[in-house]
Structures are given as C-alpha cells and as structure tokens.
Amino acid sequence: MLNEHIIIARKIQITIDSSDKEERSKHYQQLFAWQDLVYRGSNLVLTHQYIQENIKELIYLQDDVRVRLADASQDELGIFNTSRINTTYRVLSNYFKGNIPSDILSNLNMALTKTFNTDRAAYWKGEKSLRNFKKDMPIPFSAKQIKIHTKENSKDFAISLFKIPFRTYLGKDRSDKRALLQRVIMGKIKVCASSIKLIKGKIFLLLTLEIPRKTYNLNKKVVAEASLSAAFPIAVTVENKPFIIGSKEEFVYRRKAIQAARQRIQLATDFNKGGKGKKKKVKSMERYNEKERNYIDSRLHLYSRRLIDICVKTKAGTLLLANPVSEKESAEEPSFLLRSWNYYGFIEKIKYKAKMVGIVVIVE
C-alpha cells in the first residue's frame, strides 16, 4: 500500500531581510562560518564512522579486541560508552560546541550516519571510496527552527531561521513555490528537516516538505514502454499507441550552438591577457559549460514530466525504460542525440516523478 504522503524538495532563493549593512554583513559572516564548520565536521564524522566499521577487519589486532560496536551498558562485548550514533555527535560537539547551534550538529550527524549506512556495503567490498565533502555543502537544520509567514505589502515571504531574518526572492515564480509556501502557512503542508546553501554569495533554502499524495486511477497491468531513439529524444508506446516526446532538432540544435560558442571562446583564450592565472583566462568558457549543463537538465526535467503525464493520461501503472536502439542506428549520424544524454540523471528524474503518482518503474 502506498504511503498517503510524499516528500518533495524545493530550492528557494532567500536574502537577509535587513536594511542595516553592518547587520547583513554580520549574518553573512555567521553563515559562512557555519558552512565551514559543517564541511569540516562532515569529513570528520565519516572518518570516524569508517574507522569504527573496520575495527573488526583489522586482523593484525589481538583477538580480544574484536568486539561489538555497541554501548557497553547494553552489550557486554560493546566497546562504546554510549550508543553508536551518539559517538560521532559527541565528536562534533567536542570540536564545535559553542561555535554552531547544536540543532545543526544533530541533524548533520543523523544525515551523515544515514549516508554512511547507505554506502557501507560498497565500502566493505572495496567498490567505493569514502566520500569527500565540498566546502559549499548545505547547512542542515530541523523543522522546528524555521518560521515562515507572509510579508506585509509584498508578494514574498518572511522567514526566521536561528534568529536571522530572511525574505524569499521568488521573482516571476513559474513553478509552485509560492503556492506551497502559502499552504505551509495555512498548516496544510508539513515542513521537514531542511537546509540552506551558500552559492557564490547567494543564499538558497533547500526546503523539504511532506505533502499529500495525489491519487490517480492507474492500472499496473497497462505498461508504457519508453526508450531513447536516434530520431527523437523519447519514444513511448502504450498498448500499441505511439507517443513522441521532443524532437531531435529541438534538443541537438541548441546544445550544438552552445558548444560552438564555447569552442570559439576556447580558441580565443590564447590571446587573453595573462597575469591573473588560468582561472581568469577560462572564466568565460566555464560560463558556457554551465549553460550547457543547465540546458540539458531543463530538457530532462521537461521530457520526464511529459513522460509521466502520458502515463497518467493513458492510465499506465507500469513504466518500462528500455533502450532498443540497434547497432546500425547507433552508427549513423543522428546517434549524436544519444551521446548527448545524461541517461542516469534522466532515469533518476523519471523515478522521482513516477513515485509521486504511484507508477512502478522498471529499468532494463
């Protein structure tokens, strides 16, 4: 039976709501300091988790050292003086207590423990290396720390987080962010543990919400088969009825245009004035790299949304993702369309949207 609620996330740009320049600067410095501590603490926690997990695998230790990773008060073979999840929280508290709210440390510890447990089998098999977090990683917090309310004489919303005043910057908001925030204020949607992220001086709220699942009259026996095609981005068949999503010209032409512009910039970098380092010389190229990534991501979002809409319209409760392109088709010129796909990212977007409406996804 499907859960009656689903968890969704929205990225909302926010700014510090203060006209005092010194106060804004103070809050910005505080956020950057917290972000640095979260980054350092994350790598520290995963290191401790990895060491704990592999103590039993250190065969060169004495036999009596091979004991259980448990609280000694609960298990006579345990080697900890507290629960295992609390060991890494105590490490964080010992290093950073007083410099960062304990709520952030607690949520960070729980998130990292969950992340480690997800990857632990791959670590044990040697198939994956220990994660290394970046300096711009999000700052997590619990739902009780955030307060959202309407802002007088404004279409934006006021947000209070750790006694720092923020306001949203929604712009034209062609998505559902404003409607979701209004439902949060009315108490129709529950806010879950979320985070904030600082990107190039901008602040983004990564808001996690629990919303009621929409019910659709789907039949799991009706199968929609979707595949990549050399002629079209996505070809869909539902009970012998063909559907086409997007076009080759739409997807390939824009990406080729971006790549051509980047290539012209690349050829011109030899004539750029030096003295400021490589990063300065290739800055314009990085801008086009980002444009291309954003374009592909937006197309994948659009195509996956249209695919799920077709499934709902045809009442298909099962979605089969296949790639039946023949070797002959792959050898032809249109195969550039296939090479342009971020196939893994596309599948993840489809699974996310399919889960929201209750469609079962099968990947061949």
N, C-alpha and C positions, 0 to 999 in steps of 0.2 A: 504494500500500500504506500502511495506517495505521501511524502510529508506535506502538510497543509501550508507550510511556509517555505520560502526560499530566501537565500542570502544573496544580495546584489551589492555591488560597489560602484560608487560614482566619484570621479575626480573633479573637485570644485576648486577654482582659484579663489583665494581669500587674501585680504590685505589687513594690516594692523590698523584698527579704527581709532586713530588719534591725530589731532592737528598739531600736537607738540612734537617738534623734530627730535628733541633730546629723548623723549619718552619712546618714540618709534625706534630710535637707534638702540636704546637700552633693551627693548624687547627683541629686536633682531639679533643682537649680540647674545642674548639668552638662548634663543632658538638655535643659533649656530653652535653654541657651547653644548647644548643638549644633544644635537646631532652628532657632534664629535664623540661625546661620551657613549652614545648608543652604538656608534660604529666600532669603537674600541671594545666595548663590553660584549658585543656580538661575537667578535672573533675570540675573545677570552672564554666565553661560555662554551662555544663549540669545541674549543681546545680541551676544556675540562671534560665535556661530555665524551669526547673521543678517547681521552686517556682512561676514563672510568670504564668505558665499554671494552677496552683492550687490555685491562689489567689481567684478566683471566687468560689472555692469549700469550702473555709473556712467559714462555715455557722455561726460561732460564732462572725464574724465581723459585724459591723453595715451595714445596707442596702446600705447606700450611698457610701460604699467602693467597692461594687460590680460594677465595671466599666469595660470598654473595654481595652484590651491590644493593644492599638494603640497610634499613635502620637497625642498629644492634639491639635496640629495645624491643623490636618486633620480631627479629630473627637472630638466633644465637650465632649464626655464621655471618651476620651482617658486619660490614666494616665502617658504616657511616654512623655519626651521632645524630642524624636527622634523616628525613625522607630524601630520596634521590633527587626529586625535583627541587627540593629546598636547598640542596648543596650548591647549585650554581646561582641561586638567588642570593645566598649568603656571600658568595664570591663577589657578585655585583654590588651588594650592599657594603661589603668591606672596602671596595675600591672607590665607590662613587657616592656613598650616602652623604647627604647634605649638599651635594652639587647638582642633584637632579631629583625630581619627585619620585617617591617610592612607587607610585602607581605606574610610571613609565618602566621602572625596573621590573616590576612584577609582570606586566604584560609582555615585555621583551623576553623575559625568561620563559614564560609559557609558550610564546611563539617559536623561540629557538629550540625548545625541547621537542615541540611538535615537528619542526623541520628536521631535527636530527633523527627522530624516530622514523620518519618517512624514508630517510636515506640510509639508515643503519645497515640494511641488508646489502646494499651496493657497496658500502664501506667494507663490510666484512668479506665480501667476495673480491675486493680489490678492483671493482669496476668503476669506482668513482672516487675522486679526491675530496678532501674536506673543503667545504665552502669557504670562500674568502669574500667578505662583505665589502662593499664600496663605501666611500665617505659620505655619499649623498643618500644613504639608506633612510627609510621613513622612521619617524619617531612614534611609537605605538602608545596608545592610552585606552582606558576603559570607557564605556559608555557614560558612566556617571560623571565624568569630568567635563563633558561638553554640554553646553546650554545653547539652544537655538531659539530665537524669537524674531518677530518682524521688526523692521526698522522704520521709524516714522518718516513719512514723506519720501519714501524710496521703494523701489522695486526689489532691492537687495535685502539680505537678511543679516541680523547681528548675531554673532557667535562669541560666546565666552568660553575660554579654554585655559585652565590653570591661571585664572585671573588676568589673562591677556585678552583685551578686546579685539575682535576681528569683525570684518564685514565681508560678505561674499562679493565676488565680481563675476556676474553671470553673463553680462553682455546681452546679445540677442537671444541666447539660450534656445537653440533649435531642438534641444533634447528635452528630457523630462525632469531635469534637476530642480527647477523652480516648483513644479507640481509636487515632487517628492518631499522637498523641504516644507512645503505648506502642510502636507499630510503628517509630517513629523510633528509640527507644532500643534496640530489638531489631535495628536495622540493616536492616529490610525496606523502609524508605522513605528516599529521599534528600532532604535539606534543600537548597534552592536559595537564591540571594540573596534576602533578605527585608528588612523594615524595621520600625521602631517608630514609633508616632504618639502624640502627647500631645493629648488632647481634654478640655478643661475639668478639668484636673488629673488625669485618669485616663490610664494608660499602656496602650496596646494593641500587641500583637505581630502584625504582618501577615505570617504565616508562609507561605512558598511551598514547596510540596512536589512532588516528582516521584513519581508512583505508577504501578503497572502498570495498563494499560487492561483493563477487563473486556471479555470477548468475548461478543457476542450473535449469534445466528443470524438476521440480518436480510436481507431481500430488497429491494434497491433498486428493483425493479420494482413493489413494493407501495407505493402513495402514500397518505399520510394528509393530508387537506386540512383545515386548521384556519382558522377565521375568527372575527372578532368578530361578535357578534349583538346585536340590540336587546332580545332576550328573555333571553339567557343570556350570561355573560361569554365563554365559548368554546364553539363548536360544532365538533365533529370528525367527519369522515366517512372511514372506511377500507373500501374495497371495498363501498360502499353500506350499510355498517353505521354508524348514527349514534351518537355519544357526546356527552354534555353534561358540561361541567366547570363547577362552581359554579352559583350562582343569582343572579338579579337582586336579590332581597331581601337575600341574604347580603352582597353587595358594596355595594349602594347604601345600605341602611338604616344601617349602621354609619358610613359616610362622611357621610351627611346629619346624623347625630346629632353627630358631631364638629364639622361646620360650623355647626350650630345653636348649640352650646355656645360656639364661637368668636365667633359673631355677638352673643350675649348679653354676652360679655366686652367686645367692641368697643363696644357701646352704653354700657357702664358706665365706659369709660375717661375719659369727660368729667368724671366725678365723682371720679376718683383724685386724691389729694393731689399737688400739683406740687412742684417744687424739686429733683428728682433727675434731671430730664431725660426725654427721650422714651423712651429705652431702658427705664427703670424702669417707666414707665407702661404700656408694651405688652409687658412681660415675660410676663404670663400668656397673651396672645394668641400669642406665639411658641411657647409650650409646646403649644398646641393645633395650631399649624401643623406642629410636629414630629410630634405624634401622628398627624396625617392622612398625612404623608409616610411614616411608619413603617408605618402600616396598609396603605397602597397597596403598598408594597414587599413586605410579608409576603404579601399576596394574590398578587402577581405571581410570587413565588417558589413559592408553593403550586401555583398554576394551571400554571405552566411545568413543574413537577415531575410533575404528574398527566398533562400532555400527553405528555411523554416516556415515562412509564410505559405509556400507552395504545399508543404506537408500538412499544415493546418487546414488549408483550403480543401485539399483532397482527402482529409481525414486519415492520413497515413501515420500510423503509430510507431512504425519502424523505419529507420533511415539506414540504408546500406551505402557506405562510402567505398567506392572501388575506383580502380584506375586501369580500365581496359584498353588503353592506347597501345596499338600494335607497334612492333619494331619499325615497320615501314613508315607509319605516321611519324614516329619519333625521329626518323632520319630526314624528314622533309623540313623545309624552311619554317613552316608555322610552329615547329617544336620550340621556337624561341618563347612562345607563350608558356609552355610547360616549364622551361628553365627559369622563368620569371616568378614562379610561385614560391611563396613561403608555405609549403604544404603542411608542415607541422603546426604552424600558427593558425592556418585555416581550419584544421581539424579541431584544435582547441576552442576556437570561436564557435564552431558548429556545436560542439558538445555542450558548451556553456548555454547557448540559446536553446538547444533541444531540451536540456534539463529543466529549463524554466517552464516549458509547456508539457513536459511528460513524454517526450519522444525517446524511444530507445535507439541508440546509435551503435552500429556495428561497423568496424573498420576492417577491411580485408587486407 
